[in-house]
Amino acid sequence: MAQLIVRFLVGGAIVSAFALLADLLHPKGFAGLFAAAPSVALATLTLTVAAEGPRYAAIEARSMIAGEVAFIAYAVGCTYCLGVRHTRSMPTAVLLLALWGAVALGLYTAVLL
């Protein structure tokens, strides 16, 4: 229960700090990049270092980076299909999740195993 409270407080503080940074940046569309994912990742890594140690947190950080690379492939694929090819959004988003999974699995087997 104590770990849950600490997680809540650390996560809330980091999310608030990134929200403040996002509020100071212009244009607001760019500022949204700093609103959620980085703060959650930093909170998670902070708590992982405290609970499991830096060696385990390093493995978690590499996993986060692999997931981000896979997400970039997904985002580029969506941008291309929706913006250039003008495909329908729902089928495109759902089908490109397979691309995300393939890239993530490939990076996992090639780099993280």
C-alpha positions as CSV (number, residue, x, y, z in Angstrom):
1,M,0.0,0.0,0.0
2,A,2.9,2.4,0.8
3,Q,4.4,1.7,-2.6
4,L,1.1,2.6,-4.3
5,I,1.0,5.9,-2.5
6,V,4.6,6.7,-3.4
7,R,3.9,5.8,-7.0
8,F,0.8,8.1,-7.0
9,L,2.8,11.0,-5.5
10,V,5.9,10.7,-7.7
11,G,3.8,10.1,-10.8
12,G,1.6,13.1,-10.0
13,A,4.5,15.3,-9.4
14,I,6.3,14.4,-12.6
15,V,3.1,14.7,-14.7
16,S,2.4,18.1,-13.1
17,A,6.0,19.3,-14.0
18,F,5.6,18.2,-17.6
19,A,2.1,19.8,-17.8
20,L,3.7,23.0,-16.6
21,L,6.4,22.7,-19.2
22,A,3.7,22.0,-21.9
23,D,1.8,25.1,-20.8
24,L,4.8,27.3,-21.3
25,L,5.6,26.0,-24.8
26,H,4.2,27.4,-28.0
27,P,2.6,26.2,-30.3
28,K,0.2,24.2,-28.1
29,G,0.2,21.3,-30.5
30,F,4.0,20.9,-29.9
31,A,3.5,21.4,-26.2
32,G,1.2,18.3,-26.1
33,L,4.2,16.1,-26.7
34,F,5.4,16.8,-23.2
35,A,2.1,16.2,-21.5
36,A,1.9,12.5,-20.8
37,A,4.3,9.8,-22.1
38,P,7.6,11.3,-20.9
39,S,6.3,12.0,-17.5
40,V,4.8,8.5,-17.0
41,A,8.1,7.0,-18.3
42,L,10.2,9.0,-15.9
43,A,7.9,8.3,-13.0
44,T,8.0,4.6,-13.8
45,L,11.8,4.6,-14.1
46,T,12.2,6.5,-10.8
47,L,10.1,4.0,-8.9
48,T,11.8,1.1,-10.6
49,V,15.2,2.4,-9.6
50,A,14.0,2.8,-6.0
51,A,12.3,-0.7,-5.9
52,E,14.5,-2.9,-8.1
53,G,17.8,-1.0,-8.5
54,P,19.5,0.7,-11.5
55,R,20.4,-2.5,-13.3
56,Y,16.7,-3.6,-13.6
57,A,15.7,0.0,-14.5
58,A,18.2,0.0,-17.4
59,I,16.5,-3.1,-18.8
60,E,13.2,-1.3,-18.4
61,A,14.5,1.8,-20.2
62,R,15.8,-0.3,-23.1
63,S,12.4,-1.9,-23.4
64,M,10.8,1.6,-23.4
65,I,13.1,2.7,-26.2
66,A,12.2,-0.4,-28.3
67,G,8.5,0.3,-27.8
68,E,9.0,3.9,-28.8
69,V,10.9,2.9,-32.0
70,A,7.9,0.6,-32.8
71,F,5.5,3.5,-32.1
72,I,7.4,5.8,-34.4
73,A,7.1,3.1,-37.2
74,Y,3.3,3.0,-36.4
75,A,3.0,6.8,-36.5
76,V,4.9,7.1,-39.7
77,G,2.8,4.4,-41.3
78,C,-0.4,6.1,-40.1
79,T,0.8,9.5,-41.4
80,Y,1.6,8.0,-44.8
81,C,-1.6,6.0,-45.2
82,L,-3.9,8.7,-44.0
83,G,-2.1,11.7,-45.3
84,V,-0.7,10.5,-48.6
85,R,-2.9,7.5,-49.6
86,H,-6.1,8.8,-48.0
87,T,-7.1,5.5,-46.5
88,R,-9.9,5.2,-44.0
89,S,-8.8,5.9,-40.4
90,M,-10.2,3.0,-38.4
91,P,-9.0,0.2,-40.6
92,T,-5.6,1.9,-41.1
93,A,-5.1,2.4,-37.3
94,V,-6.1,-1.2,-36.5
95,L,-4.1,-2.8,-39.3
96,L,-1.0,-0.8,-38.5
97,L,-1.1,-2.1,-35.0
98,A,0.3,-5.3,-36.6
99,L,3.2,-3.2,-37.8
100,W,3.8,-1.9,-34.3
101,G,3.7,-5.4,-33.0
102,A,6.1,-6.7,-35.6
103,V,8.6,-4.0,-35.0
104,A,8.4,-4.3,-31.3
105,L,8.7,-8.1,-31.4
106,G,11.6,-7.8,-33.9
107,L,13.5,-5.4,-31.6
108,Y,12.8,-7.5,-28.6
109,T,14.2,-10.7,-30.2
110,A,17.1,-8.9,-31.9
111,V,18.2,-6.5,-29.2
112,L,16.7,-7.3,-25.8
113,L,17.0,-11.1,-25.6
